[in-house]
Amino acid sequence: MAQQESGRPAPATDIPYVRALFGALGWGVVAFALQVVFGGGGGTAGLLIQTGWILIAVVLAAWPTWYAARRRRWPELWRLFLLAAPAFWVLRIVTLILDRLLFH
């Protein structure tokens, strides 16, 4: 008979942070493509600044993705990609607002 532990969270699975970073980086590539296609006329300097903001959002979004993936035991990259979406896009909106306040 299997013993069930009630009230205790399941132990976290050992998923490397880099794997969660790759999941969030997928959204970074999507955001970069959208910036190139629909971006304003900021030129090369504007594109470089936006790329920096995107990279900041990727690195910050990977942290909650990594934490949640460890708790849910989701090592698959496609799940990490989907799991990173809300955090990445919220952070991307924040970085767009910061960019607007600081540079325009």
N, CA, C and O atoms as CSV, one atom per row, in Angstrom:
chain,resi,resn,atom,element,x,y,z
A,1,MET,N,N,0.843,-1.186,0.000
A,1,MET,CA,C,0.000,0.000,0.000
A,1,MET,C,C,0.880,1.238,0.000
A,1,MET,O,O,1.790,1.373,0.818
A,2,ALA,N,N,0.601,2.124,-0.914
A,2,ALA,CA,C,1.407,3.344,-1.029
A,2,ALA,C,C,1.022,4.319,0.073
A,2,ALA,O,O,-0.152,4.493,0.400
A,3,GLN,N,N,2.031,4.940,0.625
A,3,GLN,CA,C,1.803,5.903,1.693
A,3,GLN,C,C,1.643,7.286,1.080
A,3,GLN,O,O,2.505,7.739,0.327
A,4,GLN,N,N,0.560,7.946,1.397
A,4,GLN,CA,C,0.278,9.269,0.846
A,4,GLN,C,C,0.630,10.329,1.877
A,4,GLN,O,O,0.227,10.240,3.037
A,5,GLU,N,N,1.374,11.317,1.451
A,5,GLU,CA,C,1.741,12.427,2.325
A,5,GLU,C,C,0.770,13.566,2.081
A,5,GLU,O,O,0.732,14.143,0.994
A,6,SER,N,N,-0.008,13.881,3.089
A,6,SER,CA,C,-0.969,14.968,2.925
A,6,SER,C,C,-0.426,16.236,3.570
A,6,SER,O,O,0.238,16.196,4.606
A,7,GLY,N,N,-0.720,17.342,2.940
A,7,GLY,CA,C,-0.293,18.624,3.476
A,7,GLY,C,C,1.120,19.019,3.115
A,7,GLY,O,O,1.536,20.136,3.420
A,8,ARG,N,N,1.855,18.161,2.489
A,8,ARG,CA,C,3.234,18.482,2.096
A,8,ARG,C,C,3.303,18.696,0.592
A,8,ARG,O,O,2.742,17.910,-0.172
A,9,PRO,N,N,3.982,19.749,0.162
A,9,PRO,CA,C,4.156,19.928,-1.280
A,9,PRO,C,C,5.126,18.884,-1.823
A,9,PRO,O,O,6.015,18.407,-1.117
A,10,ALA,N,N,4.936,18.551,-3.068
A,10,ALA,CA,C,5.833,17.596,-3.707
A,10,ALA,C,C,7.229,18.198,-3.803
A,10,ALA,O,O,7.368,19.406,-3.999
A,11,PRO,N,N,8.253,17.383,-3.667
A,11,PRO,CA,C,9.609,17.930,-3.772
A,11,PRO,C,C,9.879,18.463,-5.179
A,11,PRO,O,O,9.378,17.932,-6.170
A,12,ALA,N,N,10.666,19.500,-5.238
A,12,ALA,CA,C,10.976,20.130,-6.517
A,12,ALA,C,C,11.880,19.237,-7.348
A,12,ALA,O,O,12.775,18.576,-6.821
A,13,THR,N,N,11.642,19.227,-8.632
A,13,THR,CA,C,12.466,18.476,-9.561
A,13,THR,C,C,13.662,19.325,-9.946
A,13,THR,O,O,13.557,20.549,-10.029
A,14,ASP,N,N,14.779,18.696,-10.178
A,14,ASP,CA,C,15.994,19.418,-10.530
A,14,ASP,C,C,15.975,19.786,-12.012
A,14,ASP,O,O,16.401,19.006,-12.864
A,15,ILE,N,N,15.476,20.982,-12.304
A,15,ILE,CA,C,15.441,21.512,-13.673
A,15,ILE,C,C,16.405,22.686,-13.708
A,15,ILE,O,O,16.265,23.613,-12.910
A,16,PRO,N,N,17.376,22.674,-14.608
A,16,PRO,CA,C,18.331,23.781,-14.638
A,16,PRO,C,C,17.673,25.100,-15.062
A,16,PRO,O,O,16.751,25.124,-15.877
A,17,TYR,N,N,18.175,26.180,-14.488
A,17,TYR,CA,C,17.665,27.515,-14.812
A,17,TYR,C,C,17.831,27.820,-16.301
A,17,TYR,O,O,17.003,28.507,-16.899
A,18,VAL,N,N,18.905,27.306,-16.888
A,18,VAL,CA,C,19.169,27.569,-18.311
A,18,VAL,C,C,18.037,27.028,-19.175
A,18,VAL,O,O,17.706,27.619,-20.203
A,19,ARG,N,N,17.447,25.922,-18.771
A,19,ARG,CA,C,16.335,25.352,-19.531
A,19,ARG,C,C,15.127,26.298,-19.497
A,19,ARG,O,O,14.465,26.499,-20.515
A,20,ALA,N,N,14.848,26.869,-18.336
A,20,ALA,CA,C,13.761,27.845,-18.234
A,20,ALA,C,C,14.104,29.108,-19.025
A,20,ALA,O,O,13.226,29.754,-19.596
A,21,LEU,N,N,15.387,29.448,-19.049
A,21,LEU,CA,C,15.834,30.611,-19.817
A,21,LEU,C,C,15.574,30.406,-21.310
A,21,LEU,O,O,15.172,31.339,-22.005
A,22,PHE,N,N,15.803,29.188,-21.800
A,22,PHE,CA,C,15.517,28.893,-23.205
A,22,PHE,C,C,14.016,28.957,-23.486
A,22,PHE,O,O,13.608,29.381,-24.568
A,23,GLY,N,N,13.188,28.539,-22.520
A,23,GLY,CA,C,11.742,28.654,-22.698
A,23,GLY,C,C,11.309,30.102,-22.834
A,23,GLY,O,O,10.484,30.432,-23.686
A,24,ALA,N,N,11.863,30.966,-21.995
A,24,ALA,CA,C,11.531,32.396,-22.066
A,24,ALA,C,C,12.160,33.048,-23.293
A,24,ALA,O,O,11.603,33.994,-23.851
A,25,LEU,N,N,13.317,32.545,-23.712
A,25,LEU,CA,C,13.988,33.110,-24.879
A,25,LEU,C,C,13.161,32.937,-26.156
A,25,LEU,O,O,13.262,33.737,-27.086
A,26,GLY,N,N,12.350,31.891,-26.187
A,26,GLY,CA,C,11.449,31.721,-27.335
A,26,GLY,C,C,10.522,32.912,-27.502
A,26,GLY,O,O,10.276,33.369,-28.618
A,27,TRP,N,N,10.005,33.414,-26.375
A,27,TRP,CA,C,9.146,34.600,-26.441
A,27,TRP,C,C,9.956,35.844,-26.770
A,27,TRP,O,O,9.446,36.780,-27.387
A,28,GLY,N,N,11.219,35.853,-26.358
A,28,GLY,CA,C,12.086,36.966,-26.724
A,28,GLY,C,C,12.293,37.054,-28.225
A,28,GLY,O,O,12.331,38.144,-28.796
A,29,VAL,N,N,12.424,35.903,-28.855
A,29,VAL,CA,C,12.572,35.866,-30.320
A,29,VAL,C,C,11.294,36.365,-30.985
A,29,VAL,O,O,11.348,37.105,-31.967
A,30,VAL,N,N,10.147,35.959,-30.450
A,30,VAL,CA,C,8.863,36.439,-30.992
A,30,VAL,C,C,8.759,37.953,-30.831
A,30,VAL,O,O,8.354,38.648,-31.763
A,31,ALA,N,N,9.120,38.466,-29.657
A,31,ALA,CA,C,9.049,39.912,-29.420
A,31,ALA,C,C,10.018,40.670,-30.324
A,31,ALA,O,O,9.694,41.750,-30.819
A,32,PHE,N,N,11.208,40.104,-30.538
A,32,PHE,CA,C,12.170,40.754,-31.430
A,32,PHE,C,C,11.634,40.804,-32.858
A,32,PHE,O,O,11.756,41.826,-33.533
A,33,ALA,N,N,11.044,39.710,-33.315
A,33,ALA,CA,C,10.475,39.690,-34.663
A,33,ALA,C,C,9.353,40.711,-34.794
A,33,ALA,O,O,9.255,41.399,-35.811
A,34,LEU,N,N,8.509,40.815,-33.776
A,34,LEU,CA,C,7.448,41.824,-33.806
A,34,LEU,C,C,8.022,43.228,-33.818
A,34,LEU,O,O,7.490,44.113,-34.489
A,35,GLN,N,N,9.109,43.440,-33.076
A,35,GLN,CA,C,9.753,44.753,-33.050
A,35,GLN,C,C,10.318,45.113,-34.419
A,35,GLN,O,O,10.208,46.256,-34.862
A,36,VAL,N,N,10.921,44.139,-35.083
A,36,VAL,CA,C,11.494,44.391,-36.414
A,36,VAL,C,C,10.386,44.689,-37.423
A,36,VAL,O,O,10.509,45.610,-38.230
A,37,VAL,N,N,9.312,43.914,-37.379
A,37,VAL,CA,C,8.242,44.070,-38.370
A,37,VAL,C,C,7.399,45.315,-38.097
A,37,VAL,O,O,7.104,46.081,-39.015
A,38,PHE,N,N,7.009,45.520,-36.829
A,38,PHE,CA,C,6.080,46.601,-36.514
A,38,PHE,C,C,6.702,47.763,-35.754
A,38,PHE,O,O,6.004,48.710,-35.392
A,39,GLY,N,N,8.001,47.702,-35.509
A,39,GLY,CA,C,8.669,48.737,-34.710
A,39,GLY,C,C,8.636,50.096,-35.375
A,39,GLY,O,O,8.464,50.234,-36.587
A,40,GLY,N,N,8.808,51.083,-34.530
A,40,GLY,CA,C,8.808,52.448,-35.034
A,40,GLY,C,C,10.081,52.762,-35.788
A,40,GLY,O,O,10.927,51.888,-35.980
A,41,GLY,N,N,10.222,53.989,-36.211
A,41,GLY,CA,C,11.373,54.417,-36.979
A,41,GLY,C,C,12.543,54.825,-36.101
A,41,GLY,O,O,13.157,55.863,-36.349
A,42,GLY,N,N,12.865,54.051,-35.094
A,42,GLY,CA,C,13.944,54.380,-34.182
A,42,GLY,C,C,15.324,54.110,-34.741
A,42,GLY,O,O,16.325,54.506,-34.144
A,43,GLY,N,N,15.389,53.443,-35.874
A,43,GLY,CA,C,16.673,53.133,-36.475
A,43,GLY,C,C,17.411,52.038,-35.720
A,43,GLY,O,O,16.832,51.301,-34.922
A,44,THR,N,N,18.702,51.955,-35.998
A,44,THR,CA,C,19.527,50.912,-35.391
A,44,THR,C,C,19.655,51.101,-33.884
A,44,THR,O,O,19.598,50.128,-33.132
A,45,ALA,N,N,19.824,52.327,-33.441
A,45,ALA,CA,C,19.957,52.584,-32.002
A,45,ALA,C,C,18.682,52.180,-31.261
A,45,ALA,O,O,18.747,51.577,-30.190
A,46,GLY,N,N,17.542,52.507,-31.824
A,46,GLY,CA,C,16.273,52.137,-31.208
A,46,GLY,C,C,16.085,50.631,-31.146
A,46,GLY,O,O,15.568,50.104,-30.162
A,47,LEU,N,N,16.504,49.941,-32.196
A,47,LEU,CA,C,16.397,48.479,-32.222
A,47,LEU,C,C,17.322,47.841,-31.189
A,47,LEU,O,O,16.954,46.853,-30.552
A,48,LEU,N,N,18.513,48.397,-31.021
A,48,LEU,CA,C,19.435,47.878,-30.010
A,48,LEU,C,C,18.902,48.096,-28.594
A,48,LEU,O,O,19.037,47.222,-27.738
A,49,ILE,N,N,18.309,49.238,-28.351
A,49,ILE,CA,C,17.732,49.509,-27.035
A,49,ILE,C,C,16.579,48.550,-26.764
A,49,ILE,O,O,16.470,48.001,-25.668
A,50,GLN,N,N,15.725,48.347,-27.753
A,50,GLN,CA,C,14.607,47.414,-27.583
A,50,GLN,C,C,15.092,45.980,-27.386
A,50,GLN,O,O,14.494,45.226,-26.620
A,51,THR,N,N,16.159,45.603,-28.064
A,51,THR,CA,C,16.735,44.268,-27.870
A,51,THR,C,C,17.228,44.107,-26.438
A,51,THR,O,O,17.056,43.045,-25.840
A,52,GLY,N,N,17.829,45.137,-25.890
A,52,GLY,CA,C,18.255,45.098,-24.493
A,52,GLY,C,C,17.080,44.933,-23.541
A,52,GLY,O,O,17.150,44.145,-22.598
A,53,TRP,N,N,16.003,45.669,-23.783
A,53,TRP,CA,C,14.807,45.536,-22.954
A,53,TRP,C,C,14.225,44.128,-23.065
A,53,TRP,O,O,13.779,43.553,-22.072
A,54,ILE,N,N,14.231,43.579,-24.273
A,54,ILE,CA,C,13.718,42.218,-24.467
A,54,ILE,C,C,14.560,41.214,-23.698
A,54,ILE,O,O,14.019,40.298,-23.080
A,55,LEU,N,N,15.872,41.374,-23.727
A,55,LEU,CA,C,16.746,40.460,-22.994
A,55,LEU,C,C,16.532,40.564,-21.488
A,55,LEU,O,O,16.584,39.557,-20.782
A,56,ILE,N,N,16.295,41.764,-20.999
A,56,ILE,CA,C,15.987,41.935,-19.576
A,56,ILE,C,C,14.692,41.194,-19.233
A,56,ILE,O,O,14.623,40.507,-18.215
A,57,ALA,N,N,13.668,41.331,-20.078
A,57,ALA,CA,C,12.404,40.632,-19.835
A,57,ALA,C,C,12.592,39.116,-19.883
A,57,ALA,O,O,11.967,38.393,-19.108
A,58,VAL,N,N,13.448,38.627,-20.787
A,58,VAL,CA,C,13.706,37.184,-20.885
A,58,VAL,C,C,14.341,36.661,-19.604
A,58,VAL,O,O,13.890,35.662,-19.045
A,59,VAL,N,N,15.378,37.331,-19.144
A,59,VAL,CA,C,16.088,36.873,-17.946
A,59,VAL,C,C,15.180,36.915,-16.719
A,59,VAL,O,O,15.196,35.990,-15.907
A,60,LEU,N,N,14.392,37.976,-16.579
A,60,LEU,CA,C,13.499,38.084,-15.424
A,60,LEU,C,C,12.327,37.105,-15.512
A,60,LEU,O,O,11.893,36.580,-14.487
A,61,ALA,N,N,11.813,36.853,-16.701
A,61,ALA,CA,C,10.693,35.909,-16.857
A,61,ALA,C,C,11.134,34.468,-16.646
A,61,ALA,O,O,10.317,33.617,-16.293
A,62,ALA,N,N,12.396,34.187,-16.854
A,62,ALA,CA,C,12.879,32.820,-16.679
A,62,ALA,C,C,12.843,32.396,-15.218
A,62,ALA,O,O,12.686,31.210,-14.928
A,63,TRP,N,N,12.985,33.340,-14.295
A,63,TRP,CA,C,13.010,32.972,-12.885
A,63,TRP,C,C,11.689,32.382,-12.396
A,63,TRP,O,O,11.705,31.278,-11.851
A,64,PRO,N,N,10.534,33.059,-12.559
A,64,PRO,CA,C,9.286,32.413,-12.118
A,64,PRO,C,C,8.950,31.173,-12.940
A,64,PRO,O,O,8.311,30.249,-12.437
A,65,THR,N,N,9.376,31.149,-14.202
A,65,THR,CA,C,9.169,29.964,-15.031
A,65,THR,C,C,9.935,28.786,-14.460
A,65,THR,O,O,9.402,27.680,-14.366
A,66,TRP,N,N,11.172,29.015,-14.080
A,66,TRP,CA,C,12.006,27.970,-13.502
A,66,TRP,C,C,11.406,27.463,-12.192
A,66,TRP,O,O,11.348,26.257,-11.951
A,67,TYR,N,N,10.967,28.385,-11.359
A,67,TYR,CA,C,10.385,28.007,-10.071
A,67,TYR,C,C,9.124,27.157,-10.276
A,67,TYR,O,O,8.975,26.107,-9.651
A,68,ALA,N,N,8.229,27.608,-11.143
A,68,ALA,CA,C,6.982,26.869,-11.387
A,68,ALA,C,C,7.251,25.523,-12.051
A,68,ALA,O,O,6.597,24.532,-11.728
A,69,ALA,N,N,8.196,25.479,-12.965
A,69,ALA,CA,C,8.514,24.223,-13.656
A,69,ALA,C,C,9.086,23.199,-12.679
A,69,ALA,O,O,8.803,22.006,-12.794
A,70,ARG,N,N,9.879,23.650,-11.731
A,70,ARG,CA,C,10.422,22.734,-10.726
A,70,ARG,C,C,9.310,22.175,-9.853
A,70,ARG,O,O,9.318,20.987,-9.528
A,71,ARG,N,N,8.363,23.002,-9.475
A,71,ARG,CA,C,7.253,22.547,-8.633
A,71,ARG,C,C,6.318,21.607,-9.391
A,71,ARG,O,O,5.823,20.631,-8.829
A,72,ARG,N,N,6.080,21.903,-10.660
A,72,ARG,CA,C,5.161,21.083,-11.463
A,72,ARG,C,C,5.846,19.880,-12.104
A,72,ARG,O,O,5.191,19.006,-12.672
A,73,ARG,N,N,7.166,19.851,-12.004
A,73,ARG,CA,C,7.966,18.774,-12.621
A,73,ARG,C,C,7.764,18.744,-14.136
A,73,ARG,O,O,7.443,17.707,-14.716
A,74,TRP,N,N,7.956,19.899,-14.757
A,74,TRP,CA,C,7.800,20.050,-16.201
A,74,TRP,C,C,9.140,20.355,-16.844
A,74,TRP,O,O,9.464,21.532,-17.007
A,75,PRO,N,N,9.930,19.372,-17.217
A,75,PRO,CA,C,11.210,19.661,-17.851
A,75,PRO,C,C,11.115,19.877,-19.364
A,75,PRO,O,O,12.087,20.308,-19.984
A,76,GLU,N,N,9.973,19.587,-19.959
A,76,GLU,CA,C,9.843,19.693,-21.420
A,76,GLU,C,C,9.928,21.157,-21.861
A,76,GLU,O,O,9.332,22.039,-21.244
A,77,LEU,N,N,10.673,21.393,-22.928
A,77,LEU,CA,C,10.904,22.760,-23.393
A,77,LEU,C,C,9.616,23.424,-23.881
A,77,LEU,O,O,9.425,24.620,-23.661
A,78,TRP,N,N,8.744,22.685,-24.529
A,78,TRP,CA,C,7.505,23.283,-25.030
A,78,TRP,C,C,6.620,23.737,-23.867
A,78,TRP,O,O,5.926,24.747,-23.981
A,79,ARG,N,N,6.635,23.003,-22.751
A,79,ARG,CA,C,5.863,23.424,-21.586
A,79,ARG,C,C,6.482,24.668,-20.946
A,79,ARG,O,O,5.768,25.563,-20.495
A,80,LEU,N,N,7.807,24.714,-20.911
A,80,LEU,CA,C,8.484,25.891,-20.370
A,80,LEU,C,C,8.182,27.115,-21.214
A,80,LEU,O,O,8.003,28.213,-20.688
A,81,PHE,N,N,8.127,26.920,-22.533
A,81,PHE,CA,C,7.789,28.007,-23.454
A,81,PHE,C,C,6.402,28.558,-23.133
A,81,PHE,O,O,6.222,29.772,-23.040
A,82,LEU,N,N,5.425,27.674,-22.964
A,82,LEU,CA,C,4.067,28.116,-22.647
A,82,LEU,C,C,3.969,28.704,-21.249
A,82,LEU,O,O,3.240,29.670,-21.024
A,83,LEU,N,N,4.705,28.120,-20.313
A,83,LEU,CA,C,4.682,28.592,-18.932
A,83,LEU,C,C,5.307,29.983,-18.798
A,83,LEU,O,O,4.917,30.758,-17.924
A,84,ALA,N,N,6.266,30.296,-19.653
A,84,ALA,CA,C,6.957,31.587,-19.592
A,84,ALA,C,C,6.144,32.727,-20.187
A,84,ALA,O,O,6.454,33.893,-19.942
A,85,ALA,N,N,5.119,32.419,-20.957
A,85,ALA,CA,C,4.376,33.457,-21.676
A,85,ALA,C,C,3.814,34.563,-20.786
A,85,ALA,O,O,4.078,35.734,-21.058
A,86,PRO,N,N,3.056,34.252,-19.742
A,86,PRO,CA,C,2.483,35.363,-18.959
A,86,PRO,C,C,3.544,36.259,-18.328
A,86,PRO,O,O,3.447,37.485,-18.394
A,87,ALA,N,N,4.543,35.654,-17.724
A,87,ALA,CA,C,5.588,36.457,-17.075
A,87,ALA,C,C,6.336,37.299,-18.104
A,87,ALA,O,O,6.600,38.478,-17.871
A,88,PHE,N,N,6.678,36.695,-19.239
A,88,PHE,CA,C,7.425,37.441,-20.243
A,88,PHE,C,C,6.620,38.627,-20.755
A,88,PHE,O,O,7.148,39.737,-20.821
A,89,TRP,N,N,5.370,38.426,-21.117
A,89,TRP,CA,C,4.601,39.508,-21.732
A,89,TRP,C,C,4.255,40.612,-20.735
A,89,TRP,O,O,4.174,41.780,-21.113
A,90,VAL,N,N,4.051,40.258,-19.473
A,90,VAL,CA,C,3.849,41.307,-18.459
A,90,VAL,C,C,5.127,42.126,-18.309
A,90,VAL,O,O,5.082,43.355,-18.262
A,91,LEU,N,N,6.262,41.441,-18.234
A,91,LEU,CA,C,7.535,42.163,-18.121
A,91,LEU,C,C,7.840,42.958,-19.387
A,91,LEU,O,O,8.434,44.034,-19.312
A,92,ARG,N,N,7.448,42.451,-20.524
A,92,ARG,CA,C,7.678,43.182,-21.779
A,92,ARG,C,C,6.859,44.469,-21.801
A,92,ARG,O,O,7.344,45.500,-22.267
A,93,ILE,N,N,5.642,44.423,-21.310
A,93,ILE,CA,C,4.820,45.636,-21.231
A,93,ILE,C,C,5.460,46.634,-20.268
A,93,ILE,O,O,5.498,47.833,-20.543
A,94,VAL,N,N,5.963,46.131,-19.135
A,94,VAL,CA,C,6.635,47.011,-18.169
A,94,VAL,C,C,7.864,47.652,-18.806
A,94,VAL,O,O,8.104,48.845,-18.616
A,95,THR,N,N,8.643,46.881,-19.557
A,95,THR,CA,C,9.836,47.444,-20.194
A,95,THR,C,C,9.465,48.453,-21.278
A,95,THR,O,O,10.186,49.432,-21.473
A,96,LEU,N,N,8.365,48.236,-21.981
A,96,LEU,CA,C,7.928,49.228,-22.969
A,96,LEU,C,C,7.517,50.532,-22.285
A,96,LEU,O,O,7.801,51.617,-22.791
A,97,ILE,N,N,6.854,50.424,-21.145
A,97,ILE,CA,C,6.470,51.624,-20.397
A,97,ILE,C,C,7.720,52.333,-19.883
A,97,ILE,O,O,7.830,53.554,-19.992
A,98,LEU,N,N,8.664,51.575,-19.323
A,98,LEU,CA,C,9.915,52.182,-18.848
A,98,LEU,C,C,10.677,52.851,-19.980
A,98,LEU,O,O,11.223,53.941,-19.805
A,99,ASP,N,N,10.716,52.211,-21.130
A,99,ASP,CA,C,11.404,52.797,-22.281
A,99,ASP,C,C,10.748,54.115,-22.676
A,99,ASP,O,O,11.430,55.099,-22.964
A,100,ARG,N,N,9.432,54.123,-22.686
A,100,ARG,CA,C,8.698,55.332,-23.055
A,100,ARG,C,C,8.967,56.459,-22.048
A,100,ARG,O,O,9.129,57.618,-22.432
A,101,LEU,N,N,9.014,56.105,-20.759
A,101,LEU,CA,C,9.250,57.127,-19.716
A,101,LEU,C,C,10.707,57.630,-19.711
A,101,LEU,O,O,10.956,58.811,-19.472
A,102,LEU,N,N,11.646,56.740,-19.970
A,102,LEU,CA,C,13.060,57.113,-19.859
A,102,LEU,C,C,13.640,57.715,-21.121
A,102,LEU,O,O,14.484,58.607,-21.040
A,103,PHE,N,N,13.212,57.254,-22.288
A,103,PHE,CA,C,13.873,57.649,-23.532
A,103,PHE,C,C,13.022,58.485,-24.474
A,103,PHE,O,O,13.497,58.846,-25.550
A,104,HIS,N,N,11.790,58.805,-24.117
A,104,HIS,CA,C,10.952,59.583,-25.050
A,104,HIS,C,C,10.331,60.763,-24.348
A,104,HIS,O,O,9.595,61.532,-24.966
